[in-house]
Amino acid sequence: MDRIFEKIYREIICNEAEMYEFGRKMENEVSEIMAAYRDKMSEEELERMTERIDDIVSSARQDGFYFGMRFAVRALVWLKYDKWNKKCKSGKIIEIGNGLC
C-alpha cells in the first residue's frame, strides 16, 4: 500500500499548487530562522544547515501524508465494519488485499 501512497504523493500531491505555496512558506520560515545565525556561521555552514532543514521539512511533509492516508484507510475500514456490526475479533490491524491498513 505504501507504493500506492508514494505514487500518489510523488505524481499528484507534489504537483498541487498548495504544495508549491507550502514550499515557499517553508523557505521563508527557514530563511527567517537562519538569519539569526548569519553572524555566527560561515556561508558554507549556513548553506549546509539550510539544506538539512529543507530535507527534514520535506521528509516530515511526506511522512505526514503517508500517516494521514493510513489513518484515513483505517478509519474507512473501521466505519465499514462498524456499519455492518462486524468487529475484528483480535483488535489488531485488519488485512485488506495484499496490504495492511
N, C-alpha and C positions, 0 to 999 in steps of 0.2 A: 504494500500500500504506500510505503514511503516513496517508491519510484513514481507513483502517480502524483503524489503531492509535490515532489520535486519538479516534475514536468509542468504541472500547473503553475507552480511558483516561478520557475525559470522562464516559461514561454508566455504566460498570461500576466501574472501579478507584477512581475518586474517591469513590464511594459505599460502599466497603467499610469495615467497622468498623476494620480495621487502618490505613486511611489517616487516619481521624479520630484514632486513637491516635497515629499518627506526627505528625500536625499538632499535637496537644497537646504532644508531646515536643519538637518543634522550637520551639514558643512558649516553653516553659520554658527551653530552651537559649539562645534569643535573649535572653530576659529576664535570664538569668544573665550573659551577655556584656555586655549593655547596662548592667547595674548598675555596672560598673566606670567608666562614663562619666557617671553621673548628676551628679557634682560638677563635671564639666568641660564639659558641654554644656547648652544650654537645652532646655526641654521640646520645643520645635518641632524642634530639631536631632535630639534623641533619637527623636522620632516619625518623622522622615524617614529616619533611619538604620535604624530598626526595619522600616519599610515596605520599604526597599531590600533588607535582608537577607531578609525574607519573600519578596520577588519572586525573589531568587536561589535560595532553597531550593525554591520552587515550580517554577521553571524547571529546576533540576537534577533534581528528582524526575521531572518529565515527560520530560525528555531521557533520563534513566536508563531509564525504562520503554521508550521508543522504541528505544534502543540494545539493550536486553535482548531485545525482541521481534525485532528484525532479526537478532540473533545466533542466537536460537532457530530462526528460519526458515532461516537459512543452514545451521545445524547439521543440521536435518532434511533439507534438500536434499542436503547432503554425505553424510549417512548413507544416503539413498536411492540416490545414485549409487554410493557405495562398496559398498552391499549387492549391487547388480547388476553390480558391476565395470565401471561406466561412469564415465569421467572426463571432465571438461571439458578439452578439448584446449588451450584458451588459458590456463587457470588464472585467468581473470577472473571477474567476477561472473556468476552464472547468471541468465538471464532466465526468469521464470515468468509466464505470462499477460500481463497488462498492466503489471506492475511488475517491479522488480528486487529481488533478495534481497540 
